[in-house]
Amino acid sequence: MKIDPKELNKATKRLVKLSKRYMKAKEKKEKQMMVEKQKWIKKLKPYWKEYEEIANVFSKKTRELEEKMNKELKTEIELEFFYCDGSCVGIGAGFEEDRDEFPLIEYHDFEE
């Protein structure tokens, strides 16, 4: 099957034209999305700031509790609370090299 060079040239030009049109539409959509994103950032910023303040207090209180726990229990291994997907899943060794000696104690073990 032979391909006519003229037809191939027409098809190539048409493909280039369609590709350029697609890229322009994509760029326009991306610009619109950025404008929309900036509007949402402006609306959500006060909530993010409040969240950070709450999270900072929680983190500080958690660090204080971990320090108290380690001091009162006089453990050689530094213990800490472990989180996964935003939830506390247990208490375990803070340093990876200590996890063979002190494995994670999961939250459900405390509920028994």
N, C-alpha and C positions, 0 to 999 in steps of 0.2 A: 504494500500500500504506500503510494507516494503522497507526500504532503506538499501542497502548493505553497511556495514561499510567501506569496502575496497574502494568502489566507492566514498563514501562520503569523505574519507581521500584523495583520488586522486584529487577530485574536490577542496577540501580545499587547498591542496598544490598548485594546479594550480592557484587558486585565489590569494594566498599569493604571488606567483611568479609574476603574472600580476600586483598586487598592488605595489610590489617593483619596477618593471620596470616603471610603471607609475610615481612613486615618483621620480625616478632617472631622468626621462625625464622632469618632472616638475621643479626639482632643476636646471637642466642644462639650461632650458629656463629662469628661474628666474635670474640665473647668467648672461646670455647673455643680459637680459633686463637691469640689473644693469650696465653692461659695456656700453651698448648703452646710458643709462640715463646719465652716467658720461661724455660721449662724448658730449651730448647735453648741459649739464650744462656748460661745458667749452666753447662751442660755444655761448651760450645765456647769459653768465655772464656779458659781457660788456653792452648788451642791458638792462639787469635788473638794472645794476648800473646807467645807464643813466635815466631809468624810475624812480628809487628812487629819484634821484636828482630833476627831474621835479615834482614828486609827493610831495616832501618836500617843494619846493617853493610854489606850489599850496596850500598845507595845511597851510603854514605860512600866505600866503596872505588871505586865507579864514578866519583863526582865527582873523587876524587883521581887516578884514571887519566886522566880527561878533561883535568884541569889539567896533568898531566905531558905528555900528548900535545900539547896546545896550546903549552906552554912549549918542549918539545924541538923541535917542528916549526916554531916561530916563524911561525905562520900569522897573517895579518891577520884572517882569518875564524875565529870561535870555533867549533870542531868539538865534536860530542857524539854519543853513541850514541843511536840511535833505536829505540824499542820499539813493537810493535804486537801486541795480544792477548797480552801477557806475554812475548814473545820479542824478542830484539834482531834487528833487520832490517838494520842497517847503521850507517854513520857519515856524518854530513852537517853542514851549517851549522846552528848553533843558532838563528840569527835568520832569520826568514822573508825579510827583505829581502836576505839574502846567498845565498839558495838558487839564484838564477840564476847566480851566479859559482861556486858550489860545490854541485852537486847531490848527492843521496844516493848513496853508494857502498854497494850492497847486499851482504849477507853472502856470497852465492854468488860475487861478484867476488873475494873474498879466497881462495876455495877453488880457484881455477884454477892 
